[in-house]
Amino acid sequence: MEDRDNLRVTLVQIDLAWENPQLNRQNLERLILMLIGKADIVILPETFTTGFSMRVNTFAETMDGPTIQWLVDLAKGANLAIGGSLLIKTDNNYFNRFVFVTPEGSLSFYDKRHLFSIGGESSLLTAGDHRQIINYLGWRIALYICYDIRFPVWCRNLEDTDLMIFSANWPDARREVWNTLLKARAIENQVFVAGVNRIGTDGEGIYYSGQSQLINSKGEVVVQTDFIDEHLFSYTISRRDLNDFRKKFPVANDADRFIIKNIYRPIPCATLSDDHPLQ
């Protein structure tokens, strides 16, 4: 894969069908196929197969299950990378896992570190124990999920990130918090930040108003609308612009230096071979 100065990012804002993986895959595929030749990376909401359901025994899939196979096939067929979170079971543990698949068959994942205890997530799922920063087309991309955004130490740019992605199910009742924290993470880390959120009302009666957006390293919202319906948000980000701003205003030089001990354990990307069970 060649490095690219410009990266075309698309956020998919959609009403998720409650606990209906097949219908959600169908609806998302319809939108993603519209992006062929128009996007490099497509980001989906948190728990995009089910909505924020805690029925993990029923809906958690394995890494060789139907949704991972669907992601691999779709990324290859549409020639773009796709990322978003879903419920995954590994051995006897359940995770809210952000999976990122490239058209070449490279698969990376990040397990949500900060589980939403208020909603019962921490009592059912296992928290992740590593940050995940992938390199795609020369861009260093950090993967995060929803509640993680409230914890700036975890999201700190340790001079290893150009783009932070937050895949979320963020309720409308806290929309101002969402908008504020997305800007804060972009400003303090001098990175692009992409936040994708769902719309509609879920099976628990919680209403989501979207507010999906992309923010530059100055804290300026470069893509956002007030649409509360299904929408694709697309924008081309420039690494040259990012690096120029960092050079002109090098706040990272004055940042505190610290290490997150016993947590940072990067997991390398896996490339799916022809004899991999997913193929």
C-alpha positions in Angstrom: 0.0 0.0 0.0 1.4 3.4 -0.9 1.3 6.3 1.5 -1.2 9.0 0.8 -1.1 12.6 1.8 -4.8 12.9 1.4 -7.2 10.4 3.0 -10.9 10.2 2.1 -12.9 9.5 5.2 -16.6 8.7 5.3 -18.8 8.4 8.4 -22.0 6.3 8.2 -24.8 7.7 10.4 -27.7 5.3 10.4 -30.6 4.1 12.5 -29.6 0.6 13.7 -32.3 -2.1 13.7 -32.5 -3.3 17.3 -30.9 -6.8 17.7 -31.2 -7.5 14.0 -27.7 -8.2 12.6 -28.8 -9.4 9.2 -30.9 -6.3 8.5 -28.2 -4.0 9.7 -25.6 -5.6 7.4 -28.0 -5.3 4.5 -28.7 -1.6 5.2 -25.0 -0.8 5.7 -23.9 -2.7 2.6 -26.4 -0.6 0.5 -24.7 2.6 1.7 -21.2 1.3 1.5 -21.6 0.2 -2.1 -22.5 3.8 -2.9 -19.0 4.8 -1.9 -17.0 2.8 -4.3 -14.3 5.0 -5.7 -15.3 7.8 -3.4 -13.7 6.8 0.0 -10.6 5.2 1.5 -12.0 4.6 4.9 -15.6 4.0 6.0 -16.5 4.2 9.7 -19.6 2.6 11.2 -21.3 3.3 14.6 -20.7 1.3 17.8 -22.3 -2.2 17.9 -23.5 -1.7 14.4 -25.0 -5.2 14.1 -27.3 -4.9 17.1 -27.5 -1.4 18.6 -26.3 -1.1 22.2 -27.7 -4.4 23.3 -26.4 -6.2 26.4 -27.8 -9.6 25.3 -24.3 -10.8 24.7 -25.1 -14.5 25.0 -27.4 -14.2 22.1 -25.7 -11.7 19.8 -22.0 -11.9 20.3 -20.2 -13.5 17.3 -16.8 -15.1 16.9 -14.0 -13.7 14.8 -14.8 -16.3 12.1 -18.5 -15.5 12.3 -20.8 -14.0 9.6 -20.2 -10.3 10.3 -16.4 -10.6 10.1 -16.7 -12.6 6.9 -19.1 -9.9 5.6 -16.7 -7.1 6.4 -13.8 -8.9 4.7 -15.8 -9.6 1.6 -17.3 -6.1 1.4 -14.0 -4.3 2.0 -12.4 -6.3 -0.8 -15.4 -5.9 -3.2 -15.7 -2.2 -2.6 -11.9 -1.6 -2.4 -12.0 0.4 0.8 -11.3 -0.1 4.5 -14.2 -0.5 6.9 -14.3 -0.1 10.7 -16.8 -0.3 13.5 -17.6 -2.1 16.7 -19.6 -5.2 17.4 -20.0 -7.8 20.2 -17.4 -10.5 20.0 -16.9 -13.7 22.0 -13.4 -15.1 22.4 -13.1 -18.2 24.6 -15.2 -17.3 27.6 -14.9 -13.6 27.3 -17.1 -11.0 25.6 -15.8 -7.8 24.1 -17.1 -4.6 22.5 -14.6 -4.9 19.7 -13.7 -2.3 17.0 -12.7 -4.2 13.9 -10.9 -2.5 11.1 -10.6 -4.4 7.8 -8.7 -3.3 4.7 -9.4 -4.3 1.1 -6.1 -6.2 1.1 -7.4 -8.5 3.8 -5.6 -7.0 6.8 -7.6 -7.2 10.0 -6.9 -5.2 13.2 -9.0 -4.8 16.3 -9.3 -2.8 19.5 -11.3 -3.9 22.6 -13.2 -1.1 24.4 -11.1 -0.2 27.4 -13.7 2.0 29.3 -16.9 0.0 29.6 -20.0 1.9 30.4 -20.8 0.6 33.9 -23.9 2.9 34.2 -25.5 0.9 31.3 -24.3 -2.5 32.7 -21.6 -3.0 30.1 -18.8 -3.6 32.6 -20.7 -6.5 34.3 -21.0 -8.4 31.1 -18.0 -7.6 28.9 -14.3 -7.8 29.4 -12.3 -4.5 29.2 -9.5 -4.2 26.7 -5.9 -3.9 27.8 -4.2 -2.3 24.9 -4.3 0.8 22.7 -4.5 0.1 19.1 -2.9 2.3 16.5 -2.8 1.1 13.0 -0.9 2.3 10.0 -3.0 2.6 6.9 -1.9 4.3 3.7 0.8 6.0 5.8 -1.7 7.4 8.3 -1.4 6.5 12.0 -5.0 5.8 13.1 -6.0 5.3 16.7 -9.2 3.2 17.3 -11.6 4.1 20.2 -15.2 3.3 21.2 -17.7 5.8 22.6 -17.2 6.1 26.4 -13.4 6.0 25.8 -13.6 9.7 24.8 -14.2 10.8 28.4 -10.7 9.6 29.4 -8.0 11.9 27.9 -5.0 10.0 29.3 -6.1 6.9 27.4 -6.6 8.9 24.3 -3.3 10.8 24.5 -1.4 11.2 21.4 2.0 9.8 22.3 3.5 11.2 19.1 2.1 8.1 17.3 -1.3 9.3 16.0 -2.6 11.4 13.1 -6.3 10.4 13.2 -8.5 9.3 16.1 -11.7 7.5 15.4 -14.5 7.2 17.9 -17.3 4.7 17.0 -20.3 5.5 19.2 -23.8 5.0 20.4 -24.1 8.4 22.2 -27.5 9.4 23.5 -29.0 12.7 22.5 -29.4 13.6 26.2 -25.6 14.1 26.3 -25.0 15.6 22.9 -23.2 18.7 24.1 -20.8 16.5 26.0 -20.1 14.5 22.8 -19.6 17.7 20.8 -17.3 19.2 23.4 -15.1 16.1 24.0 -14.6 15.5 20.3 -13.2 19.0 19.9 -11.1 18.7 23.1 -9.4 15.4 21.9 -8.6 17.1 18.6 -7.1 20.2 20.1 -5.1 18.7 22.9 -3.6 16.0 20.7 -3.2 18.0 17.5 -4.9 15.3 15.4 -7.9 14.8 13.2 -10.8 13.3 15.1 -13.7 11.4 13.5 -16.8 10.7 15.6 -19.6 8.6 14.1 -22.8 8.1 16.0 -26.1 6.4 15.3 -29.6 7.9 15.0 -33.0 6.8 16.0 -34.4 5.1 19.1 -33.1 1.8 20.3 -34.9 -1.1 22.0 -34.4 0.4 25.4 -36.1 3.6 24.4 -32.9 5.7 24.2 -32.9 8.4 21.5 -29.8 9.2 19.4 -29.5 12.3 17.3 -26.3 11.5 15.4 -24.0 14.6 15.5 -21.4 12.6 13.6 -18.6 14.9 12.6 -15.0 15.3 11.6 -12.7 17.8 13.3 -9.3 19.1 12.4 -6.3 19.6 14.7 -7.3 23.2 15.4 -10.6 22.1 16.8 -12.6 23.2 13.7 -15.5 21.1 12.7 -15.0 20.5 9.0 -17.9 18.1 8.4 -21.2 18.0 10.4 -24.8 18.7 9.6 -27.9 18.9 11.7 -29.4 16.0 9.8 -31.1 13.5 12.2 -31.7 11.0 9.4 -29.5 8.5 7.5 -26.5 10.3 6.1 -23.0 9.8 4.8 -20.5 12.4 6.0 -17.4 12.5 3.8 -14.3 14.7 3.9 -10.7 14.5 2.6 -8.1 15.1 5.3 -4.5 16.3 4.5 -1.4 15.0 6.3 0.5 18.0 4.9 -1.9 20.4 6.5 -1.7 18.5 9.8 2.1 18.5 9.8 2.3 22.1 8.8 0.1 23.1 11.7 2.1 21.0 14.2 5.3 22.6 12.9 4.0 26.1 13.2 2.4 25.6 16.6 4.4 22.7 18.3 2.6 22.3 21.6 3.7 18.7 21.8 7.2 20.0 22.7 5.8 21.2 26.0 3.6 18.2 26.8 4.1 16.1 29.9 5.8 12.8 29.3 4.3 9.6 30.8 3.9 5.9 30.1 0.7 3.9 30.6 2.3 1.0 32.4 1.2 -2.6 32.0 -1.5 -1.5 29.5 0.1 -0.6 26.2 0.4 -3.8 24.3 -0.1 -3.3 20.6 -1.5 -6.2 18.7 -0.1 -6.5 15.2 -2.4 -6.6 12.2 -3.2 -10.0 10.8 -3.3 -10.5 7.0 -5.9 -13.1 6.1 -4.3 -15.8 3.9 -6.1 -17.8 1.2 -6.3 -20.8 3.6 -7.7 -18.7 6.5 -11.1 -19.9 7.7 -12.6 -16.5 6.7 -11.7 -16.9 3.1 
